């Protein structure tokens, strides 16, 4: 959305309510699914905390509109880590069968979830997180690297090792 030549980020910074509603609609379900997949205990609460922080910190965001999504996923990841620290436990991976319902309007064959769960169970937590970001949230290597705090080469290596495994 662009109004009078202003970008999405400018509209969010100007507290344009329509821009905030559109932004939330565009990212909320993916962020909630990501939170659930990396072990967030209460995805709806953590999504709310994430969005509150996004609203609070949008004036400090120093990127282009194309980088905003990765920034939000990074905040969500940090909220899950902070929540786990508060609980004094590490985040745990949940069964992929417990994730968001699949959109059945598009024709595709449902994978064998037990087989997928078994395969994912063989991966390290870092490998799972990188795979979810790269393929579940459709993030680039560079964006994934920023979110997880690793170099792009490390993310590429984790991705390749996970896919080989």
N, C-alpha and C positions, 0 to 999 in steps of 0.2 A: 504494500500500500504506500502510495506517495501522495501527499497533499501539498500543493503550492511548492513543489520541488523539494520538499523535506523528506528525508529517508525515514524508514521504519524506526531506526534508533533515535533519530531526532524527535519523532512523534512520541515515542515512549518517554524520552527525557522531558518532553513538554507535558507529560501526563495526559495525553489524548486517550480518553476512555475507550473509544472504538479501536484504537491501535492496541491497547492492552488486552482487550477482549479477543481480538484476532490473534494476537501473539500467544495468549494462553491456549486458545483453541488449537493452534498449530503445534504446540510443544507438549502440552500436559499429558496426553496419553502415552507418548514415547518416553517422557521423563519418568512417569509413574511405573511403566513397565521396566525401565532400566533400574530404578530403585529396588523394585521387587526382585529382579534378577540378580542383583549383587548383594542381596541379603538384608535389605531394609525391613525392619520388623513391622512398621506401619506405613506403607507406601503413601497413603493419602495424607497423613500428617507430615511426612517428610517432603512430599510434593508441596504442601502448603508452606512449610518452612523455606523451601527452595525459592518459591515464588515471592515470598515476603522479602527474602534477601535480594532477589533480582530487582524488585521494585526499589528497595532501599539503596542498592548500589549501582543502579543504571547510570547515574551521573558519573561514576568512576570507570565505567566500561570504556576501554580505549581501543576498540576495534571497529571493523567494518560490519555492516549488517550481516554479511555472510559468516562472520565469526561468532555471532551472538548465540547461536544454537549450541556450539561447543562450550561456550562460556557457561551457559545454563547447565549443561550436563556436568561440567566440572564442579559447579556449586552443589548440584544434587549428590555427586559422589562424596564431596566433603561433608554434607549433612548426614549421609549414611555412616561415614567414618566417625563423625562426632557422636552420633547416637550410639554407635557400638562402644565407643570409649566411655560414654556415660553409663552404659550397662556393664562395662568392663569385660566385654567379650568381643571377639573379632567377628566381622560379618561372615555369614555362611551362605553358601549358594543354595538356592531353593530348587526344587524339582521344576523343570520347564513346563510340566503339565499344570502347574499352578499359576502360570502367567495369564496375561490378558486373553480374552476370548479371540479366536481367529475370525477375521472378516471372511465370511463365507460367500459374499457376493461375487468375489473374483474366483474364477475356476482354477483350482490347483489341488494337487494331491496332498493330503495330510501326511506328514512324516510319522514314522513309528516313534512315538514319544518315549517309550521305554528304551528303545535302542539309542535314541538321541541322549536320553538321560544317562545311560550307561557310558556312552562315549564322553560326554561332558564330565562325568565323574572321574575320568582318568586324567583330566587336565588340572594344572595348578590354578590357584585362585587368580593369579595374574593373567594366565592364558585365557581363562573364562571371561574375565573382565574385558580384556582386549577384544576378544571375539564378539562379545555382546555389543561393544561400542562400534567396532568396525562394520559388523554385518547386521546386528539388530537395530542399531541407531543410525546406520549408514554414515558413519563418521570417516573422514579421511585419516591417513596415517598421522599427518601433522596435528590434526585436531585431537585425535586419540592420545597422542604423545603429550599434548598440553594438559589434557584432563587427568591422565594417570601420573604425570610428573616424570616421564621417562623420555629418552631421546627417540626421534623417529626411527633410528636404526634398531633400537631395543624393541620398539613396538613391532616393527617389521619382523624381527627375529622371533618374538613371542608368537606372532600370528602364524608364521611358517611352522614353528615347532608344534603349535596347537593343531594346525591343519594336517601335518604329517602324522601326529599321534592319533 
